[in-house]
Amino acid sequence: MAMETKNLKVDLLCLGARASGLDKGRKAGAGPAAGGMFLFGGTVVNVPTQSWFVAQSPYTVEAEDGGRYVIKREDERITEVKFPQAKFQELKTKEGIPYYKIALLHGANCLATTTIQTCIYWNTAKRCKFCAIELSLKSGATIAKKTPEQLAEVALAAQKLDHVKHVTLTTGTTSTPDNGIDHLLEIASAIKEATGLLIHAQFEPPKDLRIIDRLSDSVDTVGIHGESFDREVLKYVAPCKAEIPFQHYVDAWKRSVDVFGDSQVSSYVIVGLGESDESIINGSKLLAELGVYPFIVPLRPIPGSLLEKEKPPSPDRMRNIYEQVAVILRDTGVSQKKNKAGCVRCRACSALPDFE
């Protein structure tokens, strides 16, 4: 059975794949944890492999002769699959810190790191329920704060050994007025100087939006994540974000588009938190009309996070949303293809680029 790549991608994002005996990927962290990167059909997918619902998935990954791997659905062979291997992750710094504790390969060719692996909201009632930022720190999979020197060194190795093309920098929110942006800037400058790679930075919008302008010399694209357009849902799932007026997000997106350009600013939009399809589609239209890319992802219930027992949305619901938002993107001219760096360019966690 020939299955369209984009449809298979949505299925895998929502249902996961049972991968017995394979390395199941990273367990926690701020980003796309509890999964593995799958390459097939000209796309890349970050597939859940560790969450509880994966046991119910009709999809499995199996090894074949000659070191090949295939995706099967109920024993029917669907496609061959490759897993990106990163040579740089085997190296260590002079102090003996493994590179994989500093940054990881995401997708096919993106180097990603959480620059500050702690967040002021973590041990409070305001913490984002979908996040696992400090769990990977607790498990020893990473270090609390990465230095510009460390990341420049790792980025250079990743560029040379693994042909990495761009970098994603994120951060837990800090207690300083810049929300962690100044540390992102120091790191971005060091990486840019060492490698010239294109760089994406993600942060909570600071009170003083002029702080965003500081990033313009060394950062190419930014992510300011609204997560949900349903304020009630947001209050429950990400109380710290719900405290920031929505208009402040809009102003931050506008300012960022002025600084970085059309399609270079993005916002994660999570499906499956209790919102309506309508809120996602209307919200995505608002983003696209501002020149912001709505990076729509199904909820990823990460083991250890406060939403670990939730179930992702159905593949049919995701496909319907992706199809409608793809039309909005065509009408506004916002496109994944224009984006220079980061999650939107990587596209492993969202199938929206595949529907464009």
C-alpha positions as CSV (number, residue, x, y, z in Angstrom):
1,M,0.0,0.0,0.0
2,A,1.5,3.3,-1.0
3,M,0.8,5.8,1.7
4,E,1.4,9.5,1.2
5,T,4.4,10.7,3.1
6,K,2.5,13.6,4.7
7,N,-0.2,11.3,5.9
8,L,2.2,8.8,7.4
9,K,4.0,11.7,9.0
10,V,0.9,12.8,10.8
11,D,0.1,9.3,11.9
12,L,3.5,8.8,13.4
13,L,3.5,12.2,15.1
14,C,0.2,11.4,16.8
15,L,0.4,7.6,17.4
16,G,4.1,7.0,17.7
17,A,5.9,3.8,16.7
18,R,6.9,0.8,18.7
19,A,10.6,0.4,18.3
20,S,11.7,-2.6,20.3
21,G,15.4,-3.0,20.6
22,L,16.2,0.3,18.9
23,D,17.6,3.3,20.8
24,K,14.4,5.1,21.7
25,G,15.9,8.6,21.7
26,R,16.0,11.2,24.5
27,K,13.8,10.9,27.5
28,A,13.2,14.5,28.6
29,G,14.1,18.1,28.1
30,A,12.4,21.3,26.9
31,G,11.9,20.3,23.3
32,P,10.8,17.2,21.4
33,A,11.6,14.7,24.0
34,A,10.7,11.0,24.4
35,G,11.1,10.3,20.7
36,G,13.4,9.5,17.9
37,M,14.1,11.1,14.5
38,F,12.9,9.2,11.5
39,L,14.0,10.1,7.9
40,F,11.8,8.8,5.0
41,G,10.2,10.0,1.8
42,G,12.1,13.3,1.8
43,T,10.8,14.4,5.2
44,V,11.9,14.0,8.8
45,V,9.7,13.2,11.7
46,N,10.2,13.3,15.5
47,V,8.3,10.2,16.4
48,P,7.1,9.4,20.0
49,T,8.7,6.1,21.0
50,Q,8.5,6.2,24.8
51,S,5.1,7.6,25.9
52,W,2.3,5.2,27.2
53,F,0.1,5.5,24.1
54,V,2.9,4.2,21.8
55,A,2.0,0.6,23.0
56,Q,-1.3,1.0,21.1
57,S,0.3,2.2,17.9
58,P,-0.3,0.1,14.7
59,Y,3.2,1.2,13.6
60,T,6.4,-0.7,14.3
61,V,10.0,-0.2,13.2
62,E,11.9,-3.3,12.4
63,A,15.4,-4.2,11.3
64,E,15.9,-6.0,8.0
65,D,19.0,-7.7,6.5
66,G,21.8,-5.4,5.5
67,G,21.3,-3.0,8.3
68,R,18.2,-1.5,6.9
69,Y,15.1,-0.5,8.9
70,V,11.5,-0.4,7.8
71,I,8.3,1.1,9.1
72,K,5.4,-1.5,9.2
73,R,1.7,-1.0,9.9
74,E,0.2,-4.2,11.3
75,D,3.0,-6.2,9.7
76,E,2.6,-4.5,6.3
77,R,5.8,-3.0,5.1
78,I,5.3,0.7,4.4
79,T,8.6,2.4,3.8
80,E,12.3,2.2,4.6
81,V,13.5,4.5,7.3
82,K,16.8,6.0,8.3
83,F,17.9,7.5,11.6
84,P,20.2,10.5,11.6
85,Q,23.4,9.5,13.4
86,A,25.6,12.3,14.8
87,K,29.3,11.8,15.1
88,F,29.8,14.9,17.1
89,Q,27.7,13.5,20.0
90,E,30.5,11.0,20.7
91,L,33.1,13.7,21.5
92,K,33.9,15.4,24.8
93,T,35.2,18.9,25.8
94,K,38.6,19.4,27.4
95,E,36.9,19.4,30.8
96,G,35.4,16.0,29.9
97,I,31.8,17.0,29.3
98,P,30.3,14.9,26.6
99,Y,29.1,17.0,23.6
100,Y,25.7,15.4,23.8
101,K,25.1,17.0,27.2
102,I,25.7,20.4,25.5
103,A,23.7,20.1,22.2
104,L,22.0,17.4,20.1
105,L,21.2,16.8,16.5
106,H,17.5,17.5,15.8
107,G,15.9,16.5,12.6
108,A,18.2,15.9,9.6
109,N,20.7,18.8,10.0
110,C,19.8,21.1,13.0
111,L,21.9,21.5,16.1
112,A,19.7,22.2,19.1
113,T,20.3,23.1,22.7
114,T,18.5,24.5,25.8
115,T,21.1,27.2,26.8
116,I,19.7,27.4,30.4
117,Q,18.1,24.2,31.5
118,T,16.3,25.7,34.5
119,C,13.2,27.8,34.5
120,I,11.8,30.2,37.2
121,Y,8.4,28.7,36.8
122,W,9.4,25.0,37.2
123,N,8.9,24.6,41.0
124,T,5.8,26.8,41.0
125,A,2.1,26.5,40.2
126,K,2.8,28.5,37.1
127,R,4.9,25.9,35.3
128,C,3.9,24.7,31.8
129,K,2.3,21.3,32.2
130,F,3.6,20.0,28.9
131,C,7.3,20.8,29.6
132,A,10.0,18.5,30.9
133,I,12.9,21.1,30.9
134,E,14.4,20.2,34.3
135,L,13.8,16.4,34.1
136,S,16.7,15.9,31.7
137,L,18.9,18.0,34.1
138,K,17.9,15.8,37.0
139,S,18.6,12.6,35.0
140,G,22.1,13.8,34.2
141,A,21.4,14.0,30.4
142,T,22.5,17.6,30.2
143,I,24.1,20.5,32.2
144,A,22.4,23.4,33.8
145,K,24.0,26.3,31.8
146,K,25.9,26.0,28.6
147,T,28.7,28.6,28.0
148,P,29.3,30.4,24.7
149,E,32.7,28.7,24.4
150,Q,31.2,25.2,24.8
151,L,28.5,25.8,22.2
152,A,30.9,27.3,19.7
153,E,33.1,24.3,20.0
154,V,30.2,21.8,19.7
155,A,28.7,23.7,16.8
156,L,32.0,23.7,14.9
157,A,32.3,20.0,15.4
158,A,28.7,19.4,14.3
159,Q,29.2,21.5,11.2
160,K,32.4,19.7,10.2
161,L,31.5,16.1,11.1
162,D,27.7,16.0,10.5
163,H,27.1,18.8,8.0
164,V,24.8,20.7,10.4
165,K,23.3,23.6,8.6
166,H,21.4,25.6,11.3
167,V,21.1,25.9,15.1
168,T,18.1,26.1,17.5
169,L,18.7,27.9,20.8
170,T,16.1,27.8,23.5
171,T,16.1,28.7,27.2
172,G,14.1,28.4,30.4
173,T,12.8,31.8,31.5
174,T,15.3,33.5,33.9
175,S,14.5,35.8,36.7
176,T,16.2,38.7,34.9
177,P,14.3,41.3,32.9
178,D,15.7,40.0,29.6
179,N,14.1,36.5,30.3
180,G,17.3,34.8,29.2
181,I,17.7,36.7,25.9
182,D,21.1,38.1,26.9
183,H,22.6,34.7,27.4
184,L,21.0,33.5,24.1
185,L,22.7,36.5,22.5
186,E,26.2,35.7,23.9
187,I,25.8,32.1,22.7
188,A,24.5,33.0,19.3
189,S,27.4,35.5,18.8
190,A,30.0,32.9,19.7
191,I,28.4,30.2,17.4
192,K,28.1,32.7,14.5
193,E,31.7,33.8,14.9
194,A,33.0,30.2,15.0
195,T,30.8,28.7,12.2
196,G,28.7,31.3,10.4
197,L,25.7,29.0,10.8
198,L,22.1,30.3,10.6
199,I,20.7,30.6,14.1
200,H,17.2,30.4,15.6
201,A,16.4,31.6,19.2
202,Q,13.3,31.0,21.3
203,F,12.3,33.0,24.3
204,E,9.4,34.4,26.4
205,P,8.6,38.0,25.2
206,P,10.3,40.4,27.6
207,K,8.4,43.3,29.1
208,D,10.6,45.8,27.2
209,L,10.3,44.6,23.6
210,R,13.3,46.6,22.5
211,I,15.4,43.8,24.1
212,I,14.5,41.7,21.1
213,D,16.4,44.1,18.8
214,R,19.7,43.1,20.4
215,L,19.5,39.7,18.7
216,S,19.4,41.2,15.2
217,D,23.1,40.9,14.5
218,S,23.7,37.3,15.4
219,V,20.3,35.6,15.2
220,D,18.4,34.9,12.0
221,T,15.0,33.7,13.1
222,V,13.1,33.7,16.4
223,G,10.3,31.7,18.1
224,I,7.9,33.3,20.5
225,H,5.5,30.6,21.5
226,G,1.9,31.3,22.3
227,E,1.0,27.6,22.6
228,S,-2.8,28.0,22.6
229,F,-5.2,30.7,21.5
230,D,-7.8,29.6,24.0
231,R,-7.2,31.7,27.1
232,E,-8.9,29.2,29.5
233,V,-6.9,26.3,28.2
234,L,-3.7,28.4,28.5
235,K,-4.5,29.4,32.1
236,Y,-4.7,25.7,32.9
237,V,-1.8,24.4,30.8
238,A,0.7,27.3,30.9
239,P,-0.3,29.7,33.7
240,C,2.9,31.7,33.3
241,K,2.1,32.4,29.7
242,A,-1.5,33.2,30.4
243,E,-0.4,36.0,32.7
244,I,1.2,37.8,29.8
245,P,-1.6,39.7,27.9
246,F,-2.2,38.3,24.5
247,Q,-1.7,41.8,23.0
248,H,1.9,41.7,24.3
249,Y,2.5,38.5,22.3
250,V,1.0,40.2,19.3
251,D,3.3,43.3,19.8
252,A,6.3,41.0,20.3
253,W,5.5,39.1,17.1
254,K,5.1,42.3,15.1
255,R,8.3,43.8,16.4
256,S,10.1,40.5,15.6
257,V,8.8,40.4,12.1
258,D,10.0,44.0,11.6
259,V,13.5,43.0,12.8
260,F,13.8,39.5,11.2
261,G,11.4,39.6,8.3
262,D,8.4,37.7,6.9
263,S,8.4,33.9,7.7
264,Q,11.4,34.3,10.1
265,V,9.3,34.5,13.2
266,S,7.3,31.5,14.5
267,S,5.0,30.4,17.3
268,Y,4.4,26.9,18.5
269,V,0.7,26.1,18.6
270,I,-0.1,22.9,20.5
271,V,-3.2,20.8,19.4
272,G,-4.9,18.6,22.0
273,L,-5.0,20.7,25.1
274,G,-8.7,21.1,25.1
275,E,-9.1,23.9,22.5
276,S,-11.4,23.9,19.5
277,D,-10.1,23.5,15.9
278,E,-11.7,27.0,15.2
279,S,-9.4,28.6,17.8
280,I,-6.3,27.1,16.2
281,I,-7.3,28.0,12.7
282,N,-8.3,31.6,13.6
283,G,-5.2,32.0,15.7
284,S,-3.0,30.7,12.8
285,K,-4.7,33.1,10.5
286,L,-3.8,36.0,12.8
287,L,-0.2,34.8,13.0
288,A,0.2,34.3,9.2
289,E,-1.3,37.8,8.6
290,L,1.4,39.2,10.8
291,G,4.1,37.3,8.8
292,V,4.5,34.7,11.6
293,Y,4.7,31.0,10.9
294,P,2.2,29.0,13.0
295,F,4.2,25.9,13.9
296,I,1.3,23.5,14.7
297,V,2.2,20.4,16.6
298,P,0.2,17.6,18.3
299,L,0.5,17.5,22.1
300,R,3.5,15.3,23.0
301,P,2.8,13.8,26.5
302,I,6.4,13.5,27.8
303,P,6.9,10.9,30.6
304,G,7.5,12.8,33.8
305,S,5.7,16.0,32.6
306,L,2.4,17.0,34.2
307,L,0.5,15.9,31.1
308,E,2.2,12.5,30.7
309,K,-1.1,10.7,30.9
310,E,-2.8,12.7,28.2
311,K,-3.3,11.3,24.7
312,P,-2.3,13.2,21.5
313,P,-5.0,14.4,19.1
314,S,-6.1,12.0,16.4
315,P,-4.3,12.0,13.1
316,D,-7.6,12.9,11.3
317,R,-8.0,16.0,13.5
318,M,-4.4,17.0,12.7
319,R,-4.8,16.5,9.0
320,N,-7.9,18.6,8.9
321,I,-6.2,21.4,10.8
322,Y,-3.1,21.2,8.6
323,E,-5.1,21.3,5.4
324,Q,-7.0,24.4,6.4
325,V,-3.9,26.2,7.7
326,A,-2.0,25.3,4.6
327,V,-4.6,27.3,2.6
328,I,-4.1,30.3,4.9
329,L,-0.3,30.1,4.4
330,R,-0.7,30.1,0.6
331,D,-3.0,33.1,0.8
332,T,-0.6,35.1,3.0
333,G,2.6,34.0,1.4
334,V,4.1,32.8,4.8
335,S,6.1,29.6,4.1
336,Q,8.4,27.1,5.6
337,K,10.5,27.3,2.5
338,K,11.4,31.0,3.2
339,N,12.5,30.2,6.8
340,K,16.3,30.3,7.4
341,A,16.8,28.4,10.7
342,G,15.2,26.5,13.6
343,C,12.1,24.4,14.1
344,V,10.3,25.6,11.1
345,R,13.2,24.9,8.8
346,C,13.8,21.5,10.6
347,R,10.1,20.5,10.4
348,A,10.5,17.3,12.3
349,C,7.9,18.1,14.9
350,S,5.1,19.5,12.7
351,A,3.6,18.2,9.4
352,L,2.3,21.7,8.4
353,P,5.3,22.2,6.1
354,D,4.5,18.9,4.4
355,F,1.0,20.1,3.7
356,E,2.0,23.6,2.3
